[in-house]
């Protein structure tokens, strides 16, 4: 694996995405320093000697610039956990032509875009995150993800269970908010704006993920993740318009011009000039929707219809559909499938066989789970489980 550049701190298929009209003006590679924030390297099972998938194909041929030269490269997505630090998962990916179906995570998601750009729908709102951006999400919120242009999108994420985040931030109480109280579900102030342009914090998070990828010591995991999260959560991340502009002026080489153009031209509340709107209320604070979530969790192994969910909420079918969509930004069926995938992933990470995990969470068989996990996370049940068995 190529050595990482020095840092200032110690420290696959889903549905094919339609090619957007907006394109990068040049290919960006996180390992070459040309645009974007360095820190993402290809997985170890990629072609030997390939420092950047954008630069050269497996046979060593270089083609003319353009999407056809880049979009045929393999997409990849990898996960890691450390047995000594339960409730934490790190993830890195290079996505060039995939579009992730709606899904959820049972954890806070804090990520950084290394190169390219990400377009995603989160709670019904469209966002664009260019290189150098932080992306921050609450647990159990439906979202999608795909490249913002025809160029690949390289990024890393840290997923932290709500019960673990206060522990990781214990040494940095100001990162949890002005009152230093533990983060709680539904309080967007604890994770800040959904998207903000903060290249210094993004670089730190990217390098923390890379350093931890094959690191067995849970103490180092705690140290580096606490430091990265301290930088990425308010008040330290650039969560205001003034702070965002300061970050851009401080080191513009880390943010490629094309990435800025993506966000500036996007019809999205998350463009760097305005950032994203705060989504302050948890949909599950509504007891009717909380009852639906509980019903789904209790009936994974049996068919659950939209009518069943409406009855659990105590609403007529059409009223339920309107209320659910308005609160979550997703349809009930999208949320049902997302919850099933998340539950299956938890069983796989705990070592359960894919066929057993599929049946326990409402999928007809292993191939059914395989298709859904591929669409939502870019991996397969067997590969996802295997990545945790030896760590």
N, C-alpha and C positions, 0 to 999 in steps of 0.2 A: 504494500500500500504506500503511495507516495507520502513523503513527509509533509506535514502541515507547515504553512508559513508561520513565522513568529507572530505571537499575539501580544497585546499590551497587558495581558493578565496572566498570572500563574494558572496557570490553569491547564399487474403488473395489472380476461382483461376487462377492465371497465369499458363502457361503451365509448366508441371512438368519438372524439370531439369534432364538431364542425370547425373548419378553419375560419377563424374570425377575419374580418376585413383588415383590422389593424395588425401590423407585423413589426417585429424588430428590424432595425436597419442592419444589424450585424449579429452574427452568432456570438454568444457570451459563454464563457467557460469559467466556472468557479475555481479551477485549479491553475489557470494561466494568469489570473490577475486582470484580465481584460474585461472590465465591466462586472457588475455584481459584487457580492461580498464573498470572499474566499472561505472555504471550510467544508465543502461537500466533495467527497471522493467516491469513485465507483465502488460497488461491492467487490469483494475479493474473488468471486467466481466469474467476473468479467474477463475479457481477453487480457492476457498477461501483457504488461508494458503499456497498457492504455491509460494514460494519465487523464485524458479527457475524452468522453464519448463523442463530443461535438467535433473533435479535431480530425479523427481518422477512423476508418472502419476496420474490422478485424483483419482484413487482408492487406491493410496498409495503404489502401487507395484513398486519395482525396478527390472529392468531386467539386463541381462548381457550387458556389454559395447558393443557398435557396432552400426552401422547405423540403424539397425532395431529397436533398443531401442529408438532412437532419432527422426527418420524421421516420426514417426506416431504422433508426437505432433502437435497440431494445430499451423499453422503459423498465425501471426496477424500483422496488420498495422493500425496505428491510426494517425489522424491529429488534429491539434488545430490551431485556430486563436483567436486573441483578437480584439474585435470591436473597441477598442481605438487605435489600431495600424494597420491600413489598409496596405495591401501590404506585410504582413509577415505571413508565415505559418510555423509551426514546425511539425515534423513528427518523429515517432519512430516505429520500426518494428523488428520482429524476423522472419527470413525467413529460412526455413530448406529444403524445397523441391520444391520451386517455381522458375520460370524463367520469369522475367518481359519482356514483348514484347517491341519493340522499342517505345519510348515515349519522350515527351519534357516537359519542364516547362517554364512558362513565367516569370522566375525569376532566379537570381543567386542561385545556390545550393551549400551550404557549409555543409559538413557532417563529421561524425566521426564514425569509426568502433569500437564497444565496444568489440566484441569477434567474433571468427570464421574468415572468410575472404570473400571478395566480388570479383567477377569476372564480368567485364562489358565491353561493347563496346561503345566507345564514339568517335563520328566523324570518325568511321571506324577503330579505333585503339583499340586493346584489352589491358585492364589494370587489374591488381590484386592489391587489397588493403587489407593487413593483419590487425589484431587488432592493435589499436593505430595509425592508419592512418587517415589523413584528405583526403577527396574527395571534389574537388572544380570544379564546372562546370559553364559555361556561359549560359545565357538564350537562349531558343529556339534551343538547340543542341540535336540532336537525340542520345539516349543512351539506353542501356539495363541494366540488373542486375540480378545476381543469386549468390547463395553460391559458393565459390571457391572449396569447398570439400563437403563430405557428412555430415559435421557437420553444425549446424545452424549458421547463420550470423545475429548478432544483431548490430543495428546501429541507429543513429539519424541524421536528416537533418534539416537545417534551410533554407527556401526559402525566398528570399528578392527581391521584385520588383526593377528593375533598378532605378526607381524614388525615392525609399525609402533608398537605400543603402547609398548614400551620407549623408542623414540626420542622419542615425544611426552612421556613422563614424565621424560625425561633431566634436565630442569631442576628436577624435583620428585621426587627419589629416594624420599622417604618415602612417596609415594603408591603405590609398587609393593610395599610391605610393609616390615616392620621390618628385614629384611636387605638391602633395596634391590636385590635380585636381579631380573632381568627376569621379567615374568609368563610362565607356561607353561601350556599346555593341561592342564586337569584340576585346577588348583589354585584352588579356590574362594576361598581366602584373598586372592587377588589382586584379586577384584572385590567381595568382601563378600557380605552377605545378598542373596538374590534380590530382595526388596522391603524397603525401609525408608522411613519417613516422615522426610523431610529437606527442608523447604520452601526453605531458603536455597540449598542446592546445586541443587535442582530449578529454582529461578528462574534461577540462573546458567547452567545448561545450556540452558534454553529460550531465553534471550536470546542466548546464543552462537550457537545454530542460526539464529535470526532474523537476526542481524547478518551471518552468513556466507552467507545464501541467495543473494544476488546479488553476492557479493564475489569478485573475480578474483584477489586477491593471496594466494598460498599462505602468505606469511609471516604474514599476519593469521590465516589458518586455523590455522596451527601455534600461534600465541600464544593465541588464544581457546580453542581446544580443549584445549591443555595446561592452561590455567587452570581450565576447567570440569571436566576429568577429575581434576585435582588435588583439586578440591572434592568430586567424586562418588565417588572410590575411597577405601577405608580408608587411614589412620585418620581421615580428615577428614569422611566422611559419617556420619550418625547410624546406626551399626550396632549399637548396644546399646539395651536397653530404657530405660536412663537417658537416653541422648542423644536418643532419639525423643521422650520426654516433654518434654525441654528445648526441642526444636524446636517442638513444638506450643504450648508456653507462650509462646515468644518472639514469634510472630506468628500467632495463631490465625485472623486474617482471611484468610490465604492458604489455609486448608483449610476448605472449606465443611462445614457441619454434616451435610449429607446424605452427603458423602463419608466422614466419620468413621463415620456410622451403617452404611454399606455394609460397611466393614472390620470394625467391631466386631461386627456380626451374622453375618458370614460364617463358615461352618464351614471355616476355612482357617488353615493355620499362618502365613500372612502378615498376619494382622490386626495393627494397630499395637501391641497389648498384648504379643504374643509374637513378632512378626516371623516370618520364614520359617525353616524348618529348613535347616541347611547341607547342601549336596549335595556331598560332598567328593571323590568318586571319579569319574574319567573313565571312561565305559563302554569307551572305546577302549584303556584300559590292559590289558584282557583280550585276549590275542593272538588268540583265536578270533574275537572281534568285530572286531578290527582287520583280520583277514583278510577278513571280510565287507565291510567298508568299502572295502578295496583292490579286491576283486572287483567291486563296484558301479562304482567309478571307472574300472576298466579295461574295462567292458562297457556303457557308456552307449548305444552304438549298436546293441546287440542286446538281445532280450528277456531279462530276468533273473527267474527264478521264485524262490519261497520255497525250493523244493527245491534250487535252485542255491546259494542263500545258506547253507543248512544244510550242503551238501557242502563249501563253502568253509570253514566253521567246524569241520568234522570232527565234527559232531553229528548225531544222529537228528533227524528233522523236529520231533517234538513237544518233545524236549529243547531244540532250538534256539529254538523259539518261546517257551518259558518263560524261557530264559536271556536272550534278546534283550529281551523285554518288561520283565523285572525290572531290567535294566541301563540301559535307555534310556527307559522309560516310554512306548514307542511300539511299534507292530507293525512287522515288517520291511517290509511294503508301504508303510506311512506314511513310513518312513525312506527307502526307495528313491525314492519320488516327491519327497520333500523334497530329496534330493540332486540329483535331475535338475533340479528348478526352480532350485536354487542354482547349478548348473553352467551352465544356460541364461542366467541373469541375468549371470553373469560374462562370457559370450560377448557378450551384448547390450551390456553396459557397454563392452566393448572395440571395439564398432562392428560386430559381425557382424549380418547381416540376420536378422530373426526366423525366416524359413523355414529358413535354414541352421542357426541355433542350435537349433531344434526337432529337426531330424533328427540333429544331432550329439549330442544328449542323450537320445535314446530316445523322443521324442514322435512320434506318427504324422504330424503335419503342423503347420502354424503355428496352426491353430484349436485343436488339442489343447493346445499350449503356452499359447495365449491363455486358455483356460478355467482351466488350472491356475495361471497367474500371477495371474489375476484372483481366484481363490479364496484364494490364500495371501498376496498382497501388495496387493490392491486396485488394480492397474494392469494395463496391457496391454503386450505386448512392444514394440510400436511406440512407445508413449508412454514407457516406461522407457528405451529406447535414445535417443530424441530428447532427453530431459532431459540427457543427457551429451554430445551431439554438439557443442554450442556452448560448452562450458565446459571 
